[in-house]
Amino acid sequence: MLTMALAGPAEGLSAVRQLVELRKQMPTLYGLLAVNACALAATHFSLAPLVLTPVLPGALSTLCAARAVHWWRMRPEEMSEVEAGRQLHRSTVLTAIFSIAFVGWAMVLNSYGGPYEQGHVAFFVAITVIACIFCLTHLPAAAFIVTGIVMGVFLVCCVTSQNRVFLAIAVNSVLVTAVMVRVLANNFRAFVQLVASQAEACRLSEENARLAHTDSLTGLPNRRYFLQRLGDLIEGSAGRDARFALAIFDLDRFKPINDTYGHTVGDQVLAETGRRLAAFASADVVVTRLGGDEFGVLVRDPGSDAEVVAFCDVICADLQRPIRIGSILAETGCSGGLAVCRGAGREADALFDHADYALYHSKEHRRGATTLFSQVHEDAIRTERAVEAALRTADLAAEMTLHYQPILDTRTGAIAMVEGLARWTSPVLGPVSPDRFIAAAERCGMIHTVTLLLLRKALADCARLPPTVGLSFNLSAHDLASPETVVAILAAVRGSGLDPRRLTLELTETALMRDFDQAKEAITALRSLGVKIALDDFGTGYSSLGYVHRLPLDKIKIDRSFMADIGTDLGRSLVSTILNLCQNLGLDGIAEGVETVEQLEAAQRYGCRYVQGYLIGRPMPIGDVLGRLRREEGAQRLRA
């Protein structure tokens, strides 16, 4: 045991931790030595030479005071392990020197005076040993050196004195010292075990914290870590003009990969995306997976707006590279949203929402690139909030109406259907465009109420139309994803008394992507009633063909962007291909956005029976539709 202690700190024991504990006792030890030395010198002042009473003990006490101050000022927590180890070694050496000096002085002083003075010397030696053992518990090497030196010299003096009293004191001191040494060894072993258990507990705690902040699939930090670091950056920017950037990246074509190849392939795509994104991590760049196919990046000191946008565009470009998984080549796009914190006063939620809004803008208008949140977006958010607030307090039944745009049957020259288009005139905001208030209704959870209200109005208006004229009505993606809303739509159609075969419900690809299985189930239920289903804006998505053959559709509406380009070779080829697809699948094709005679003639030339657009008629109130139908009926009679 003594050998082990003399060898130094136990394996795995932190020198810094050892020094921290030792610092708590060393000033006390040096203070005790100085006081005891002064007391011993006082009892021998009139008996021994001056050099042994005031001079030498005064010098030793001064050195003790200096060492006590040194230990009191020491900051072990700021030392490295190497520095702490050197300090422990230096302390062990100085302890040996002080031990020799004090015991040597005491033994010389022992030759002066009578039995009382000699008893004081023996008491001084015993107190010194006990104090050193207790105070040097966390540095057993030094404690054993002190004990060996002091007790060794003392025992030699006792034995050579041939005095039976001193011999008895020597034997007693040896026994007490042995017990104290054993206690010291046990205490130090317990200390080592305590430090080891605390280190293991700390390691486990850190490991648990790491796991709690790590995404298991990609190995990147997770959303919890992202929000924690975001909070740290915001707190660190308080009171100073600090800038950092928050970016959100989302894969544009991940869901079709999952749907087509399965979740195993999807997980491998996410894992590879995580590896690519991890390459951009640095001391100033934190990359995380927020969930699903969404990733977050924090950039400290991002530079100028142009620089950080360029950096994020590089990330987008890297994540867009195809991913090879076995024989599958998965191609995912990536869009980004960016918000820059330009000083104190920002909240984490607000910054995150700004980046998310910019991401949404990228997906809508700049796929494959990064959009920086700007004052324009801030103004748009305020406008959206104003629309939402007005929508919540609106008298929807009184304020919302429908206009109807004719859909022409080119074979008969008659209006075959009308498409119901929502209109809202708010007493607070005035006329609000459908794009704005439908999106607001979706955000604030009112879309189902709006849809059912407008559908009932449309069904009532359609009942005033001739039986040969059908009604086309748009459903939101949120409507199709809600079984309760689908049931309510079925009930509204049944309750209207209108022949369900006159009703066509238009769905966008977004509605189908939201939850394909639920969408298919809803479409099947609607068609079982006799309602027809049209896929709107066909060709603008990236997987429309994948839905056409898997769903019971009746009609396909060709997006207006293709009709605008029908004068070009590419535009003609696309329209012709879509119409051939409709013919092969037994579906009706409807061309949207027909605004010129040339577009109408081209649509007819390629076999499109139904057309819709400003050339055919603008959206109008139901009264105007009825008036037009009466005029056309009258003209037809005159021709007959």
Secondary structure, 3 states (H helix, E strand, C coil): CHHHHHCCCCCCCCHHHHHHHHHCCHHHHHHHHHHHHHHHHHHCCCCCCHHHCCHHHHHHHHHHHHHHHHHHHCCHHHCCHHHHHHHHHHHHHHHHHHHHHHHHHHHHHCCCCCHHHHHHHHHHHHHHHHHHHHHCCCCHHHHHHHHHHHHHHHHHHHHHHCCHHHHHHHHHHHHHHHHHHHHHHHHHHHHHHHHHHHHHHHHHHHHHHHHHCECCCCCCECHHHHHHHHHHHHHHCCCCCCCEEEEEEEECCHHHHHHHHCHHHHHHHHHHHHHHHHCCCECCEEEEEEECCEEEEEEECCCCHHHHHHHHHHHHHHHHCCEEECCEEECCCEEEEEEEECCCCCCHHHHHHHHHHHHHHHHHHCCCCEEECCHHHHHHHHHHHHHHHHHHCCCHHHHEEEEEEEEEECCCCEEEEEEEEEEEEECCCEEECHHHHHHHHHHCCCHHHHHHHHHHHHHHHHCCCCCCCEEEEECCHHHHCCHHHHHHHHHHHHHHCCCHHHEEEEECHHHHHHCHHHHHHHHHHHHHCCCEEEEEEECCCCCHHHHHCCCCCCEEEECHHHHHCCCCHHHHHHHHHHHHHHHHHCCEEEECCCCCHHHHHHHHHCCCCEEECCCCCCCECHHHHHHHHHHHHHHHHHHC
